[in-house]
Amino acid sequence: MKANVTLIIMAGFLLAAPIDAQIVTPPRDVIGAAIVSDIARDRQAEREARRQPYATPGHGPIASAAAAGDACAAKARQQAGPNAALVGRPVASSMSTGWEVEGNIGFPDGGSIPFICSVRNGSVTGIILRQ
């Protein structure tokens, strides 16, 4: 579909552009080059997605479920306060672009609160402490 849109845009551009007698580029060459460029860009994006399905260059280093659980536990302890501690092991569920992590944070007085955390593209993107 992207190639079709490019094709339509290029065809409209060629029809609207004034024709210079000295420089003549056949429309099929321009359109062909645009299509080849789109195909190359799509193939490169597919290769990069296969190499790093959960991490994108320039984002955080979280690349496994265990690392996601550790990062989310650290963020939850940070938000809950200085005396907060992790209760048990957080559970990480795989999602399309990362993980969703659930766990519990405990306090010295014996109470605890659950948390849920999202890890997307190698970074913690959100955390909710349920009170």
CORBELBEL-V638039 format. One record per backbone hydrogen bond with DSSP energy under -1.0 kcal/mol. CO is the residue of the C=O (numbers start at 1). NH is the residue of the N-H. E is the energy in kcal/mol with one decimal. If there is no record, write none. Layout:
((CO NH E) (CO NH E))
//
This chain:
((1 5 -2.2) (2 6 -2.4) (3 7 -2.5) (4 8 -2.3) (5 9 -2.5) (6 10 -2.8) (7 11 -2.3) (8 12 -2.3) (9 13 -2.4) (10 14 -2.4) (11 15 -1.8) (12 16 -1.8) (13 17 -1.7) (26 29 -1.2) (26 30 -1.4) (27 31 -2.8) (28 32 -2.3) (29 33 -2.2) (30 34 -2.0) (31 35 -2.2) (32 36 -2.5) (33 37 -2.2) (34 38 -2.0) (35 39 -2.4) (36 40 -2.4) (37 41 -2.2) (38 42 -2.3) (39 43 -2.4) (40 44 -2.1) (41 45 -2.0) (42 46 -2.0) (43 47 -2.3) (44 48 -2.3) (45 49 -2.1) (46 50 -1.9) (47 51 -1.9) (48 52 -2.1) (56 59 -1.8) (64 68 -2.1) (65 69 -2.4) (66 70 -2.3) (67 71 -2.5) (68 72 -2.5) (69 73 -2.3) (70 74 -2.2) (71 75 -2.1) (72 76 -2.6) (73 77 -2.5) (74 78 -2.1) (75 79 -2.3) (76 80 -2.3) (77 81 -1.4) (81 84 -1.3) (85 106 -3.7) (91 102 -2.5) (93 100 -2.4) (97 121 -2.4) (98 95 -3.1) (99 119 -2.9) (100 93 -3.0) (101 117 -2.7) (102 91 -3.1) (103 115 -2.7) (104 87 -2.7) (105 113 -2.6) (106 85 -2.3) (107 110 -2.0) (111 107 -2.5) (113 105 -2.9) (114 130 -2.4) (115 103 -1.9) (116 128 -2.9) (117 101 -2.8) (118 125 -2.6) (118 126 -1.3) (119 99 -1.9) (120 123 -1.7) (122 62 -1.8) (123 120 -2.4) (126 118 -2.8) (128 116 -2.1))
//
